Amino acid sequence: MRVTIVGAGIVGIAAAHAALDRGHDVTIVDKEGREGRATDANAGWIAHLDIMPLASPKVWRQLPRWLADPLGPLSIRPAYLPQLVPWLLRFLAASGADRIAAGSHAIRSLNALALPAWETLLAQRGLDHHLREQGILSVWRNRADFARASGVLASQRALGIDVQELGPGDLAAIEPALRNVEAAALYPAGCHVSDPAILAADLLRQAVGRGARFISGQVNGIVPAPDGVDMRLADAEPLGADRVVVAAGAWSRPLAAQLGDAVPLDTERGYNATYQPGTFGLGRPVMFEGEGFVTTPLAIGDRVGGAVEFAGLDAPADHRRTLAVAQRLRRFLPGFNPDAPARRWMGFRPSIPDSLPVIGTASRDGRVIYAFGHGHLGLTQAAATAQLVANFLDGNPQPIDIAPFSAGRF
C-alpha cells in the first residue's frame, strides 16, 4: 500500500517507521527549513506520567497571576484575542469536572502505551542510548501550594503512578544546586531523551535508509479520488497515495477542514533557552510547579523553557519572554547567570482545548488518517500514536478506546 505522511515532525517520523514495519511503501512530505516545529527544540520529556488535561484546577488557580504579568508563564497578544475567543470558550467548557475526568482517563490510556512503544521503537532501531531514565522532579516554592496539589498526587497514586514526596534532606542529596524550595516530589519512572532534534534526525535518516522517500514540499490540499487520495503541493507536481496520514502538527488544521473536520487547533508558542552542558548543575528534568517552566539536562546543553503565548503562526518571536523564563529560574539556582550565552528558540505546540490529540480517520474519507494536535505531549505520545496509525492502515483493532480522540468529537 502506498502511504504518504504529511509532516516530518516526531509523530510523522514515528508513523513512517510503523508503516514500514507493516510492509507499506512510505513517502514523507514536509517543507524543509520550516521554523518553529515543536520537534526541533522541545523539553525532551517522555511525560507518560502526566495525565491531567491543561484545563485543570491547577491551571485555573494560576491563571489570574500568570495573565497579570505580560512576560509571565501565559500571555495572549491583544491583536490575536478575537481569533482566539472560540478556542478559549472550548477550553472553558473542557474544565468541568466530568470533562476533566474523561480527559484524564483518555490521556492515561494513551500514555500507558507511550513508554513501551518508545522502548520498542528505539530498541528495534538501535537507538536505546537516546533514552535517559533518571526520573523527573517536581518542586514547589511554597508548602501551601504543595498542599493544594495533594489531590493531583493522590489521583496519580490511585492510577499506580509512583510519586515519592521528598524532605529537605532528600532533595539536597539528589539536587544540591536547588534553593528556595519548600516541597518536592520525585517520579522515579519519569524519563527524557538525549535531545529531541537529534533523535528525530536519527529516526528520519533511518526511515529513508529503510526505503521511505522524503519529498521537500508544502501540501496545500488533500483531495479524495476514486483510485486513491491526491495531494496538491506548492511548486511541485501533485502526489497520489492509497492512504494519507496528516501529521503536520500546528499546520494541520486547514488540511482537516478540507476533509470536513473543523478541528479547534491553535498554537501555544513556547519559548526556551539552551545553555552549555552543566550550567544548571541539575541531574534530571525538573518541573517548577506554579512557575510555568521546566528544565532538562540534554546532551547538547541545559534547557529551560515552557512559557505559553497565544499569537498565532505569523507573529514574530518575543525573546523578552525567553529571558524572563531564565530570570525566574535564577530564584532557584542563585549561581546561574541568565545572560550567559544561550541558544534561544520559539516553537509552536499544536494545542487543542481538551488536551486530547486528534487520532482517527477523516469524516469525508476513511483513507485519510489524522495524527496531530498532541500539545505538550507530542514527543511522549509519538511512538504510541504511530502504532494506532498503523492499525488504522491495516484495519486492525485498537488496544485502547479511540473514540475520545476522534475529530468527530467537535
N, C-alpha and C positions, 0 to 999 in steps of 0.2 A: 504494500500500500504506500502511495506517495503522501507523505506527511510534511506539511510546511508549518514551521513555528515562527510566528511573528513576534520578535523580541529576543534579544540575546543577553538579557539580564539573568540572574541566577535561577529564576524559575524556568525561563525558556531553555537554558542550557541543561538543567536537570531533566526537563521533559524530553529534550533531544536524546539524552542517554537512555531514558526509559523506553522511548520509541525504538531506538537502535537495539536495545536488549530484546525487544519483541520481533525483531526482524524487519522493521519498516525502512523504507527509503526516505531519508530525512533531509530537509532543507531548512536552514535557519536564515531569516531575513531580518536585518536590523541596519539602522543608519550608523555608519562608523563615525566616531568622534562625537556622538551625542553627549552633551554635557548634562550632568545632574542626575544620572541614573543612580538609584539608591544602592545598587550592587557595587558601585565603584568605591565607596568610602563610608559604609555604614559601621556601626559599632562592633560588628563581628560576633555578636552573641547568638548561640543556639539557645533561644529563650523558650525551650519547651515546657518549662515550669510556670510560665506566665499565662494565666488562664482568664484574666479579667478583661472585659471589653474596656475600651478607652472611656466610654460614657459610664463611668462608675462613681460611687460616692467619693472615692479617694480624689478623683479629678475635680468633681464639683466643689469639694471643700477648698481646694487650692485655687479655683478659677478666679474669684474676685481679686485675690492678691496678685496672681500672675498677670491678669489683664491690666492692672493698675500701673505696671512697670512697662514702659514702651520697649525696653530691651530685655524684658523678663522671659521666663520659660515659654510663654504663649502670647502671641500677638496677632492682630488682624490689621492689615493695611487698610485704612479707611476707604480708599478708592475701590477696593475689592469686596467690601462688605455687601453691597447689593447683590453681587453674583453669588456670594457665599450663603445668603439667607436660607435658601431651600435646604442646603446641606446642614446648617445649624438647627433648623427645625426638626429634621430627621434625627440628628444627634440628640436633641432634647427628648424626642419620642423614644429613643433607644435606651434612655436612662431609667425607665421604670423598673421596678423590682423584678417583675416577671420577665421582661426583655433581658435584663442583666443575667438572670439565672439561666435563661435559654441560651444566651450568647456564650456564657461561661462553659456550659455543657458542650456546645458545638466546638469552641476553641479547644477545650480539653480533649475531645475526641480526635481532632486533627493533630494536636500537639503530642498526643500519645504515640502517634506514628512517626513523629518528626525525627527524634534522635536515632531510633533503629534504622530508619530509611537512610539517614546520612551515614551511619556507620557502615551499612551495606554498600552504598554507592562508593564511599571513599576506599573501602577495602577492595572492592572489585577493580578500582582504577589505580590502586597502589598509591593513594594519596592520604593514607591514615595520618601522616605526620602533620597535616593541617589542623587536626582536632586537638584542642587543649582542654583537658579535663581537670581544671583547677578549682572548680566551684565558682559561685557568684555570691557577692556580699551586698546586703542592703544596710544602709546606715541612716540614722536619724540624728539631727542636731538636738532635738528636744525629746525627752522621755514622754512628755504628754502626747506628742504626735505619734510616737511609737505605740502608746496605749490605745489611741484611736484606730490604729491599724491592726489591732488584735483580732478583729473579726475576719479580716482577709487572711491572716496567718492561720486562723482556726479552719477556715474553709479549705485552704491548701492542704493542711494536715488531714482533714477528713477525706480528701481525694488521694491520700497516700503520698503526698509530697513531703520530703524530709526537710524540715526547717529547724535550724538549731539557733536558739537565742544565745547571744554571747555576752558575757560580762566584760567589764573594762579590762581586766587582766587577760581574758581570752583574746579580745580584739587586739590589744597591744602585742600579743605574742605572734599573731599571724600578719598584722599590718601595722608595724610600729610607726610608719610615717603619718598615719591619720591623727588629726587633732579635732577638738570641738565636736566630738561625737558622744552622745549620751546613751545611745542604744544601737544595737546591731543584730543582724540575723544572717546566718550563713546557709546557703543552699548547696550542699556538697555535690549534688548531681548536676549542677549548672556547668556549662562549658562554653567555649568560644573557639573561633578559628584563628589561624596564624595571621591571616589578612584576607578580607573578603574579596578584594580585587584580584589578588594573586590566585586564590582558589578558583574564582570564576575563569580567569585566563587559562589556568591549567585544565579545567574541565572543558572549556571551549576547544582548546588545542587538541585534546584527546578525542572529542566528538568528531572533529574534522579528520583526525587520524583514523577513526573507525569508519569513515566513509560519508559522514554528513557533509553537505555542501553549505558554504556560507555565502550569502549574497548581500552586499552592501547596498541598502536602498531603503526608501521610506514607503511603507504600504499605506496608500491613501484610501483604498476601497477594497471591500470583500464582497464578491457578487456570486451567489449560488447559480450554478449552471446545471443542465441536465446530466452531464457526464462528470461532474466534479465541482470544484469551487475555484473561481478565478479571483486573482488579486491584482489590483491596479497599483503599479509602482511609479513613483515620481521619477522621471528621466530614465525610464527603462521599459523594456517590453513587458506585457502582462505575464503573470505566472499562474500556472494551474496546478491543482493538487486534488487528491481524493479526500483528504481531511486537512483542516486548518486549525492550529492552536493559537489563540490570541493570548499572548503573554507579554504584552508591551507595557506593563506597569502603568505609570502615570499617563501614558499616551494611549490607553486602551479605550477610553470612553467613546470617542467618535466612531470607532470601528464597531463597538457593540450597538450603538444607536442605529447604524446602518442595517443591523440584523434584527431590529425590533426590540432591543432591550435598552431602556432608559436607566442606566446604572448611575446612581448619585455618587460618582467618584470625583474627589477633589485631591489636591496635593498639599500635604503637610511639608513645608520646606524646612528641612533640618540643617543645622549648622554644626560644624565641628572643626577642631584643630588637632593636628598630629605633631607631637614634639619628638625629640630624639629619644631612642630607647632608654629606659631607666630614669627619665626625667621626673616622673611622679614618685618613684620608689614603691609602687604597689605591685603585688604579685598576682592579682586576679582581678576580674571585672568588678566594678563597684557601682551600685545604684544609689544615688544620693536622694533619698526619699524626700519629696516635697520641694526639691530644688530644681527638678526638671532636667537633670543631666546625668550622664553616666561616664565612666572612664573604662578603658580597656588597654591592657598591655599587649600590643600587637608586635609581630616580628619586625615591622618597619618602623615602629615607634609607639609612644604612648598617646592615645587618642582620648580627647574629651569632647563631648557633644551631646546633642539631644534636644536643643531648643526647637519649638514649633512655631512656624509663621505661616499664615494663610495670605498668599498674594498671587496665586496662580503660577502658570508656567513661564510667563514672559517678563515679569518684573525683574530688574537686576538684583543681585545679592546685596545684602546689607551686612558687611562683615563687622560692623559695630556689635552685632549680636554674637558673633564668634568670640570677640574679645570679652564681652560681658560674661559669657559662659566660663571662659578661662579665669576671669577675675573672681567669679563665685567659687571656683574650685580652690582658690587660694585660702579661703576661710578654713578649709580642711587640711591643706598642705602649706603651712606658713612659709616653708623654704622654697616654694615654687614661684618662678618668675613668669607671669602670663605674657610678658613682652619678649620672651626668648624666641628665637627663630622657630617657625612652625609652618606647616602646610595648612592653609585654610581652605575650606570646602563648603559648598552648599548643594544639597540634592533634594530630589522630590520623592517623598513617600506617597505611594498611591493609596489614598485613605478613603474608606467607606464608613458612613456614620455608625453602623452597628459593629464595626471592627471585624467583620467576617469577610474573607475574600470571596470572589465570585469564581466558582469552580463548577462547571457543568456545560451543557450544550446550549447553543443559541436558540432563541424562540422560533426563528423562521427557518432554521436549517440545522438538523442534528449533526451534520458533518462538520460544523464549526464548534470547537470546544474552547471554553473560557478558562483562563488560569491567571487571574490578575486581582489587584486590589488588596494585597496582603498587609498593607500599612507598615507597622513596626516589626512585623514577623515574617517578612519576605525570605530572608536567609533561613530562619528557623523552619519554615514550612515548605521550602522549595522542593526538597527531595521527596517528601510525603505527597505534595501536590502532584509531582511528576508521576508517581505511581497511580494516583487516581486518574490522571490524564491518560495514561497507558491503558487502564481498564476501560475507559470510555472508547478509546481507539479500537479495542478488541471486543467490545461488548461483554466484558466480564463483570461479575458482581463486585460491588464496592465493599471494603471492610468496615466502613462507617456509614451512618446516615448522611447522605449527601444533600438532602433537601434544604437544610439551613443555608447552604452556600449557593443555591440556585439564583440566577439572575431574575427568575420569576417572582422572587420574594418582594420585589419592588413594584 
